[in-house]
Amino acid sequence: MVNDEIKKLLENSKKVIEQNHESFVKTIKDDLQNFKKITLDKI
């Protein structure tokens, strides 16, 4: 019983971490695109 609860918690934590990671990566990519655009506009 306890093992099943721990497995569920771990699976949920993994899903949350993956979602946060994907969001973080997207944010970084967007920031880099914006930086690139701003830099090119200045040149």
N, C-alpha and C positions, 0 to 999 in steps of 0.2 A: 504493500500500500504506500508506504513512504517513498519507496523507489519510484513508483509511478508518478507521485506528486513531484518529486525531484526532476524526473525526466520531462514532465510537462513544463515545469518552471524553466528548465534549461532550454527547451525548444522555444518557448516564448521569448526568453532572453536573447536567443540566437536570432530570432526573427526581428526583434527590436534593434539589435545591434546592426544587422544587415541593412535595415531600413535607414538607420541613422548614418551608416557608412555611405549608402547610395546618395543620400541627401547631401552629405558633406562633400562627396566627390563632385556632384553636380554644382554645388555652390562654388567650389574651387574652380571648376572649368568655366563657369559663367564669369567669375571674377577675372580669370586670365583672359577671356575673350574681351571683356570690357577694358582691361588694361591695355591689351593689344590694340584695340580700336582707338583708345585715347592717345596712345603713343604714336600710332600712325597718323592720326589727325594733327598732331603737333608738328610732325615732320614736314 
